[in-house]
Amino acid sequence: MEKDGGERSSFVVGLIENRAKEVGVAAFDLRLASLHLSQFIETSSSYQNTKTLLHFYDPLVIIVTPNKLAPDGMVGVSDLVDRFYATVKKVVMARGCFDDTKGAVLIKNLAAKEPSALGLDSYYKQYYLCLAAAAATIKWIEAEKGLIITNRSLSVTFNGSFDHMNIDATSVQNLEIIEPLYSSLWGTSNKKQSLFHMLKTTKTIGGLLRANILQPLKDIETINARLDCLDELMSNEQLFFGLSQVLRKFPKETDRVLCHFCFKPKKITNEVLGVDYARKSQILISSIILLKTALDALPLLSKVLKDAKSFLLANIYKSVCENEKYASIKKRIGEVIDEDVLHARVPFVARTQQCFAVKAGIDGLLDLARRSFCDTSEAIHNLANKYREDFKLPNLKLPFNNRQGFYYSIPQKDVQGKLPSKFIQVLKHGNNIHCSTLELASLNVRNKSAAAECYIRTEVCLEALLDAIREDVSLLTLLAEVLCLLDMIVNSFAHTISTKPVDRYTRPEFTDNGPMAIDAGRHPILESIHNDFIPNNLFLSEASNMVIIMGPNMSGKSTYLQQVCLIVILAQIGCYVPAHFSTLRVVDRIFTRMGAVDNLESNSSTFMTEMKETAFVTQNVSERSLIVMDELGRATSSSDGFAIAWSCCEYLLPQKAYTIFATHMENLSELATIYPNVKILHFQHQLKDGPRRVPHYGILLAEVAGLPSSVIETARSITYRITEKEVKRMEINYMQYHPVQMAYRVAQRLICLKYSSQDEDSIRQALQDLKEQERSNKERRLK
């Protein structure tokens, strides 16, 4: 399982903006030695696009320009960091460090791909801000970490975040993608999960799963390649379990090993670096052992993937398993590293493995340091045996940790009275006593010094090997990416599907611009908590791109809205979805407007928060967006709220985006009598066509509450007159717009047939049936 700490991001992010509200972002991943560049125009005063990217990267450090003397309009991102990312380390670098020309030169030299493949020439002219941010970010990393980035080792992506579906930070929170809004589910004893926690059964430490959920794919070809792979895994049990077993042979830190070969330590004297140098050497030696272990496991992966049919698995076999360069790297490592050395996680075993990594006889000084290490280690164990006999402590143990070295652990029940005065640094730890002695402390110092000398001499012996590995660093990048991808598809997607009843999760279909249809869809998280979860359908198309859902509180509207978005996200990361059937068009952005709370940080009332979120939607919507709005306008007066909700619907209708609008306002159903692309549904745990009015629901509650009968009767009279006017107006609208409505329904059927996967004869029959149906309708209208 991935540990929570393992998912912690390792990004350093540089930010800069200009007066035109353009923002340049450079995000450097220290773990995977990759650089992601983005530049965009901010469309909201709250910097929603920048917040979304920062939420995605979850940076360790944010680098900005100084506010002092900065012109107006060029301090927004710095203020944003101060207000919303106060716990993140903020570094202020002089504006001169943000040099776009230097940034372009650095990327030309460091990028693993050729500049022409990156489109650097055309990119530089238009997107100079993110190159400036890259210059400052790389400068800070090299200075702070004491490193030099190896030429041709950096994986660089331009405008990477917008090659994927964009989910703004507010929507990530509303949809409970990473964290649940509430830790427990109301009415049950179950802990509520997020989508990320539900899928988090991966074994590698890298954050590929988190990155995919926050930025799902938009490329249908890539999505289908993943789905084809899942099809094969679900139909071939031997392949599925074989891959699951093989992936366990690879160290979970495999993706981290890469950066140690992309970075070279700066040449500084040992006296200056001291203990820190020994620590860096230890990490580097550990990385080589880890790489050796991963390369040793490659033949096992090759054996499992040899007969795989899907494009993704076959391509991995061809590009990785059949690549002879991996065997060449393994051979070079075998010439220097002892074949019995394995990657270990137990601290003392790992330390011993690192000291004895290089074969004996290669370096005389290393052999001497090893002898000293062995002698002190043996003396420490002999001392422990002596104490067991002298002080009658047969259960005395000798644990080890990297911080304090060896120490003693004695069960409290073995200690009669006080410990002898020889034992120092006595601490109670559960049912045991932890302690040391002066002799042990002295031996620990000598043992640690011998180990440090081993690390330093080992690194000297490994210099030629390291240079050879760095020449093929792009192969290591590929291996790390492949292992993380396989881990996500096999141990997360396939594992999740296999733990559900048969056919509960199905493969989604994708069309270029067809309808969004979900048959018997379920909420991926809540269905595992509620045994009686009711599935629901959805249909949206170009001819019917807005659905207005009506229903009282606690009817399940919000759950349904969340469910639709989570199904779309699952589909676009290449996973099966909880539905009987689904066909989707690719979504480029998901917008949500849910909940109603004051935002004290920005001094916004509930209504103001609603309006800011709605403004962000209207300013950034595209024809490929999915918009989900829950109860817009309820935080102000009924007349103003209704007016805003109506006008927002009218604004979104011609945008071609797919919109799902949940509301209490029954008057909004009149939209469907005017606009043919609006469909009205009502919701009471299950979705049904048409509006469903509970007659005078508010008046019934008022009567139960005990209001005087005269008040109730007057209210009924007023409501009757208002309702009568509304019904007459809707009847007029119906008569006026009915021909257009009918034409739209025909258009909708034709669009569905256009993107249908049925055979030609079935489509011809459907067209004939549609023609006969329309002829009958026309005759009925004429009568």
Solvent accessible surface area in square Angstrom, and as a share of the most:
residue,aa,sasa,rsa
1,M,126,0.56
2,E,10,0.04
3,K,128,0.54
4,D,109,0.57
5,G,54,0.52
6,G,7,0.06
7,E,17,0.08
8,R,106,0.39
9,S,10,0.06
10,S,17,0.11
11,F,29,0.12
12,V,1,0.01
13,V,0,0.00
14,G,0,0.00
15,L,0,0.00
16,I,10,0.05
17,E,3,0.02
18,N,23,0.12
19,R,164,0.60
20,A,66,0.51
21,K,75,0.32
22,E,39,0.17
23,V,0,0.00
24,G,0,0.00
25,V,1,0.00
26,A,0,0.00
27,A,0,0.00
28,F,0,0.00
29,D,8,0.04
30,L,28,0.14
31,R,22,0.08
32,L,51,0.25
33,A,1,0.01
34,S,11,0.07
35,L,0,0.00
36,H,45,0.20
37,L,0,0.00
38,S,1,0.01
39,Q,7,0.03
40,F,23,0.10
41,I,106,0.54
42,E,11,0.05
43,T,54,0.31
44,S,22,0.14
45,S,109,0.70
46,S,46,0.30
47,Y,13,0.05
48,Q,21,0.10
49,N,8,0.04
50,T,0,0.00
51,K,34,0.14
52,T,10,0.06
53,L,3,0.01
54,L,1,0.01
55,H,64,0.28
56,F,28,0.12
57,Y,5,0.02
58,D,42,0.22
59,P,1,0.01
60,L,64,0.32
61,V,11,0.06
62,I,0,0.00
63,I,0,0.00
64,V,0,0.00
65,T,10,0.06
66,P,44,0.28
67,N,62,0.32
68,K,166,0.70
69,L,169,0.84
70,A,22,0.17
71,P,46,0.29
72,D,136,0.70
73,G,31,0.30
74,M,27,0.12
75,V,40,0.23
76,G,14,0.14
77,V,5,0.03
78,S,4,0.03
79,D,57,0.30
80,L,8,0.04
81,V,1,0.01
82,D,72,0.37
83,R,136,0.50
84,F,63,0.26
85,Y,36,0.14
86,A,84,0.65
87,T,140,0.81
88,V,24,0.14
89,K,107,0.46
90,K,66,0.28
91,V,23,0.13
92,V,81,0.47
93,M,23,0.10
94,A,63,0.49
95,R,85,0.31
96,G,66,0.64
97,C,28,0.17
98,F,14,0.06
99,D,56,0.29
100,D,38,0.20
101,T,80,0.46
102,K,98,0.41
103,G,0,0.00
104,A,12,0.10
105,V,80,0.46
106,L,36,0.18
107,I,0,0.00
108,K,87,0.37
109,N,70,0.36
110,L,8,0.04
111,A,1,0.01
112,A,42,0.32
113,K,127,0.54
114,E,101,0.45
115,P,28,0.17
116,S,98,0.63
117,A,74,0.58
118,L,25,0.13
119,G,31,0.29
120,L,3,0.01
121,D,96,0.50
122,S,80,0.52
123,Y,19,0.07
124,Y,73,0.28
125,K,167,0.71
126,Q,116,0.52
127,Y,51,0.19
128,Y,84,0.32
129,L,6,0.03
130,C,0,0.00
131,L,0,0.00
132,A,4,0.03
133,A,0,0.00
134,A,0,0.00
135,A,2,0.01
136,A,0,0.00
137,T,0,0.00
138,I,1,0.01
139,K,92,0.39
140,W,26,0.09
141,I,0,0.00
142,E,39,0.17
143,A,76,0.59
144,E,93,0.42
145,K,82,0.35
146,G,17,0.16
147,L,30,0.15
148,I,85,0.43
149,I,5,0.02
150,T,18,0.10
151,N,96,0.49
152,R,101,0.37
153,S,4,0.02
154,L,0,0.00
155,S,33,0.21
156,V,11,0.06
157,T,53,0.31
158,F,26,0.11
159,N,40,0.21
160,G,12,0.11
161,S,3,0.02
162,F,55,0.23
163,D,87,0.45
164,H,56,0.25
165,M,0,0.00
166,N,9,0.05
167,I,3,0.02
168,D,6,0.03
169,A,18,0.14
170,T,32,0.18
171,S,0,0.00
172,V,5,0.03
173,Q,109,0.49
174,N,19,0.10
175,L,0,0.00
176,E,1,0.00
177,I,0,0.00
178,I,20,0.10
179,E,108,0.48
180,P,29,0.18
181,L,82,0.41
182,Y,152,0.58
183,S,78,0.50
184,S,57,0.37
185,L,24,0.12
186,W,214,0.75
187,G,70,0.67
188,T,47,0.27
189,S,114,0.74
190,N,63,0.33
191,K,147,0.62
192,K,32,0.14
193,Q,79,0.35
194,S,0,0.00
195,L,0,0.00
196,F,9,0.04
197,H,61,0.27
198,M,26,0.12
199,L,1,0.00
200,K,12,0.05
201,T,29,0.17
202,T,3,0.02
203,K,64,0.27
204,T,17,0.10
205,I,18,0.09
206,G,3,0.03
207,G,18,0.17
208,L,55,0.27
209,L,2,0.01
210,R,33,0.12
211,A,31,0.24
212,N,11,0.06
213,I,0,0.00
214,L,5,0.03
215,Q,17,0.08
216,P,0,0.00
217,L,18,0.09
218,K,66,0.28
219,D,76,0.39
220,I,48,0.24
221,E,138,0.62
222,T,55,0.32
223,I,0,0.00
224,N,43,0.22
225,A,16,0.13
226,R,21,0.08
227,L,0,0.00
228,D,55,0.29
229,C,0,0.00
230,L,0,0.00
231,D,49,0.25
232,E,23,0.10
233,L,1,0.01
234,M,63,0.28
235,S,96,0.62
236,N,59,0.31
237,E,124,0.56
238,Q,156,0.70
239,L,11,0.05
240,F,16,0.07
241,F,109,0.46
242,G,20,0.19
243,L,0,0.00
244,S,14,0.09
245,Q,94,0.42
246,V,12,0.07
247,L,13,0.06
248,R,145,0.53
249,K,117,0.50
250,F,14,0.06
251,P,9,0.05
252,K,53,0.22
253,E,31,0.14
254,T,3,0.02
255,D,2,0.01
256,R,87,0.32
257,V,7,0.04
258,L,4,0.02
259,C,13,0.08
260,H,53,0.23
261,F,0,0.00
262,C,0,0.00
263,F,14,0.06
264,K,79,0.34
265,P,44,0.27
266,K,72,0.31
267,K,188,0.80
268,I,76,0.38
269,T,84,0.49
270,N,76,0.39
271,E,153,0.69
272,V,111,0.64
273,L,33,0.17
274,G,37,0.35
275,V,118,0.68
276,D,71,0.37
277,Y,36,0.14
278,A,9,0.07
279,R,126,0.46
280,K,63,0.27
281,S,0,0.00
282,Q,28,0.13
283,I,57,0.29
284,L,15,0.07
285,I,1,0.00
286,S,28,0.18
287,S,5,0.04
288,I,1,0.00
289,I,4,0.02
290,L,10,0.05
291,L,1,0.00
292,K,16,0.07
293,T,23,0.13
294,A,0,0.00
295,L,3,0.02
296,D,52,0.27
297,A,6,0.05
298,L,15,0.07
299,P,76,0.48
300,L,80,0.40
301,L,0,0.00
302,S,25,0.16
303,K,161,0.68
304,V,38,0.22
305,L,1,0.01
306,K,136,0.57
307,D,110,0.57
308,A,13,0.10
309,K,163,0.69
310,S,13,0.08
311,F,140,0.58
312,L,25,0.12
313,L,0,0.00
314,A,40,0.31
315,N,66,0.34
316,I,7,0.04
317,Y,39,0.15
318,K,143,0.61
319,S,38,0.24
320,V,1,0.00
321,C,26,0.15
322,E,98,0.44
323,N,42,0.22
324,E,143,0.64
325,K,112,0.47
326,Y,6,0.02
327,A,65,0.50
328,S,61,0.39
329,I,8,0.04
330,K,75,0.32
331,K,141,0.60
332,R,99,0.36
333,I,1,0.00
334,G,32,0.31
335,E,94,0.42
336,V,28,0.16
337,I,0,0.00
338,D,44,0.23
339,E,138,0.62
340,D,111,0.58
341,V,6,0.03
342,L,99,0.49
343,H,41,0.18
344,A,25,0.19
345,R,140,0.51
346,V,93,0.53
347,P,50,0.31
348,F,46,0.19
349,V,70,0.40
350,A,16,0.12
351,R,17,0.06
352,T,42,0.25
353,Q,39,0.17
354,Q,13,0.06
355,C,0,0.00
356,F,68,0.28
357,A,0,0.00
358,V,2,0.01
359,K,75,0.32
360,A,84,0.65
361,G,65,0.63
362,I,86,0.44
363,D,21,0.11
364,G,54,0.52
365,L,99,0.49
366,L,1,0.00
367,D,41,0.21
368,L,101,0.50
369,A,9,0.07
370,R,14,0.05
371,R,149,0.54
372,S,50,0.32
373,F,3,0.01
374,C,56,0.34
375,D,79,0.41
376,T,3,0.02
377,S,13,0.08
378,E,107,0.48
379,A,34,0.27
380,I,0,0.00
381,H,80,0.36
382,N,84,0.43
383,L,23,0.12
384,A,1,0.01
385,N,72,0.37
386,K,111,0.47
387,Y,2,0.01
388,R,66,0.24
389,E,128,0.58
390,D,78,0.40
391,F,59,0.25
392,K,158,0.67
393,L,8,0.04
394,P,101,0.63
395,N,64,0.33
396,L,3,0.02
397,K,134,0.57
398,L,29,0.15
399,P,40,0.25
400,F,25,0.10
401,N,44,0.22
402,N,87,0.45
403,R,194,0.71
404,Q,79,0.35
405,G,8,0.08
406,F,6,0.02
407,Y,27,0.10
408,Y,0,0.00
409,S,10,0.07
410,I,0,0.00
411,P,23,0.15
412,Q,64,0.28
413,K,155,0.66
414,D,31,0.16
415,V,25,0.14
416,Q,156,0.69
417,G,72,0.70
418,K,191,0.81
419,L,30,0.15
420,P,47,0.30
421,S,115,0.74
422,K,82,0.35
423,F,10,0.04
424,I,58,0.29
425,Q,131,0.58
426,V,72,0.42
427,L,125,0.62
428,K,159,0.68
429,H,114,0.51
430,G,69,0.66
431,N,128,0.66
432,N,53,0.27
433,I,16,0.08
434,H,37,0.16
435,C,4,0.02
436,S,8,0.05
437,T,0,0.00
438,L,133,0.66
439,E,69,0.31
440,L,0,0.00
441,A,42,0.32
442,S,59,0.38
443,L,21,0.10
444,N,21,0.11
445,V,104,0.60
446,R,137,0.50
447,N,0,0.00
448,K,105,0.45
449,S,69,0.44
450,A,9,0.07
451,A,2,0.02
452,A,26,0.20
453,E,75,0.34
454,C,0,0.00
455,Y,10,0.04
456,I,32,0.16
457,R,49,0.18
458,T,0,0.00
459,E,17,0.08
460,V,65,0.37
461,C,27,0.16
462,L,0,0.00
463,E,89,0.40
464,A,70,0.54
465,L,3,0.01
466,L,5,0.03
467,D,73,0.38
468,A,20,0.15
469,I,3,0.01
470,R,23,0.09
471,E,146,0.66
472,D,38,0.20
473,V,4,0.02
474,S,62,0.40
475,L,21,0.10
476,L,4,0.02
477,T,22,0.13
478,L,58,0.29
479,L,3,0.01
480,A,4,0.03
481,E,95,0.43
482,V,11,0.06
483,L,4,0.02
484,C,11,0.06
485,L,33,0.16
486,L,0,0.00
487,D,2,0.01
488,M,1,0.00
489,I,0,0.00
490,V,0,0.00
491,N,10,0.05
492,S,0,0.00
493,F,0,0.00
494,A,0,0.00
495,H,73,0.33
496,T,8,0.05
497,I,16,0.08
498,S,58,0.37
499,T,88,0.51
500,K,48,0.20
501,P,91,0.57
502,V,136,0.78
503,D,115,0.60
504,R,91,0.33
505,Y,11,0.04
506,T,31,0.18
507,R,61,0.22
508,P,0,0.00
509,E,86,0.38
510,F,26,0.11
511,T,22,0.13
512,D,96,0.50
513,N,43,0.22
514,G,0,0.00
515,P,10,0.06
516,M,0,0.00
517,A,17,0.13
518,I,6,0.03
519,D,52,0.27
520,A,27,0.21
521,G,0,0.00
522,R,15,0.06
523,H,0,0.00
524,P,0,0.00
525,I,5,0.02
526,L,15,0.07
527,E,18,0.08
528,S,74,0.48
529,I,30,0.15
530,H,67,0.30
531,N,156,0.80
532,D,117,0.60
533,F,43,0.18
534,I,71,0.36
535,P,53,0.33
536,N,9,0.05
537,N,83,0.43
538,L,9,0.04
539,F,64,0.27
540,L,0,0.00
541,S,0,0.00
542,E,65,0.29
543,A,5,0.04
544,S,8,0.05
545,N,4,0.02
546,M,1,0.00
547,V,1,0.01
548,I,0,0.00
549,I,0,0.00
550,M,8,0.04
551,G,14,0.14
552,P,40,0.25
553,N,106,0.54
554,M,148,0.66
555,S,0,0.00
556,G,23,0.22
557,K,14,0.06
558,S,57,0.37
559,T,42,0.25
560,Y,4,0.01
561,L,0,0.00
562,Q,17,0.07
563,Q,4,0.02
564,V,2,0.01
565,C,0,0.00
566,L,0,0.00
567,I,1,0.00
568,V,1,0.00
569,I,0,0.00
570,L,0,0.00
571,A,0,0.00
572,Q,0,0.00
573,I,0,0.00
574,G,0,0.00
575,C,0,0.00
576,Y,20,0.08
577,V,0,0.00
578,P,0,0.00
579,A,0,0.00
580,H,127,0.57
581,F,96,0.40
582,S,0,0.00
583,T,19,0.11
584,L,1,0.00
585,R,5,0.02
586,V,12,0.07
587,V,2,0.01
588,D,29,0.15
589,R,33,0.12
590,I,1,0.00
591,F,1,0.00
592,T,5,0.03
593,R,2,0.01
594,M,24,0.11
595,G,39,0.37
596,A,41,0.32
597,V,110,0.63
598,D,82,0.42
599,N,55,0.28
600,L,160,0.80
601,E,128,0.57
602,S,34,0.22
603,N,143,0.74
604,S,7,0.05
605,S,63,0.41
606,T,32,0.18
607,F,56,0.23
608,M,94,0.42
609,T,20,0.11
610,E,1,0.00
611,M,42,0.19
612,K,84,0.35
613,E,30,0.14
614,T,7,0.04
615,A,40,0.31
616,F,10,0.04
617,V,3,0.02
618,T,31,0.18
619,Q,104,0.46
620,N,21,0.11
621,V,24,0.14
622,S,41,0.27
623,E,93,0.42
624,R,60,0.22
625,S,1,0.01
626,L,0,0.00
627,I,0,0.00
628,V,0,0.00
629,M,1,0.00
630,D,9,0.04
631,E,8,0.04
632,L,1,0.01
633,G,1,0.01
634,R,108,0.39
635,A,40,0.31
636,T,44,0.25
637,S,60,0.39
638,S,96,0.62
639,S,78,0.50
640,D,74,0.38
641,G,0,0.00
642,F,59,0.25
643,A,55,0.43
644,I,45,0.23
645,A,0,0.00
646,W,46,0.16
647,S,58,0.38
648,C,17,0.10
649,C,0,0.00
650,E,64,0.29
651,Y,104,0.40
652,L,1,0.01
653,L,8,0.04
654,P,98,0.61
655,Q,56,0.25
656,K,111,0.47
657,A,0,0.00
658,Y,1,0.00
659,T,1,0.00
660,I,0,0.00
661,F,0,0.00
662,A,0,0.00
663,T,2,0.01
664,H,80,0.36
665,M,40,0.18
666,E,65,0.29
667,N,55,0.28
668,L,0,0.00
669,S,2,0.01
670,E,14,0.06
671,L,0,0.00
672,A,22,0.17
673,T,20,0.11
674,I,40,0.20
675,Y,64,0.24
676,P,27,0.17
677,N,18,0.09
678,V,10,0.06
679,K,76,0.32
680,I,13,0.06
681,L,14,0.07
682,H,24,0.11
683,F,7,0.03
684,Q,80,0.35
685,H,89,0.40
686,Q,86,0.38
687,L,27,0.14
688,K,117,0.50
689,D,101,0.52
690,G,23,0.22
691,P,59,0.37
692,R,125,0.46
693,R,92,0.34
694,V,51,0.29
695,P,97,0.61
696,H,66,0.29
697,Y,111,0.42
698,G,51,0.49
699,I,19,0.10
700,L,81,0.40
701,L,99,0.49
702,A,27,0.21
703,E,83,0.37
704,V,128,0.73
705,A,81,0.63
706,G,59,0.57
707,L,85,0.42
708,P,81,0.51
709,S,90,0.58
710,S,78,0.50
711,V,70,0.40
712,I,5,0.03
713,E,101,0.45
714,T,78,0.45
715,A,32,0.25
716,R,70,0.25
717,S,48,0.31
718,I,80,0.41
719,T,40,0.23
720,Y,134,0.51
721,R,133,0.49
722,I,93,0.47
723,T,45,0.26
724,E,71,0.32
725,K,140,0.59
726,E,23,0.10
727,V,68,0.39
728,K,120,0.51
729,R,107,0.39
730,M,34,0.15
731,E,102,0.46
732,I,113,0.57
733,N,16,0.08
734,Y,111,0.42
735,M,145,0.65
736,Q,115,0.51
737,Y,61,0.23
738,H,37,0.17
739,P,86,0.54
740,V,69,0.40
741,Q,21,0.09
742,M,25,0.11
743,A,61,0.47
744,Y,76,0.29
745,R,140,0.51
746,V,34,0.19
747,A,40,0.31
748,Q,42,0.19
749,R,96,0.35
750,L,82,0.41
751,I,33,0.17
752,C,35,0.21
753,L,25,0.12
754,K,149,0.63
755,Y,54,0.20
756,S,37,0.24
757,S,120,0.77
758,Q,107,0.48
759,D,91,0.47
760,E,113,0.51
761,D,107,0.56
762,S,43,0.28
763,I,40,0.20
764,R,150,0.55
765,Q,103,0.46
766,A,22,0.17
767,L,75,0.37
768,Q,87,0.39
769,D,71,0.37
770,L,11,0.05
771,K,118,0.50
772,E,76,0.34
773,Q,92,0.41
774,E,45,0.20
775,R,109,0.40
776,S,52,0.33
777,N,20,0.10
778,K,118,0.50
779,E,91,0.41
780,R,155,0.56
781,R,122,0.45
782,L,143,0.71
783,K,205,0.87
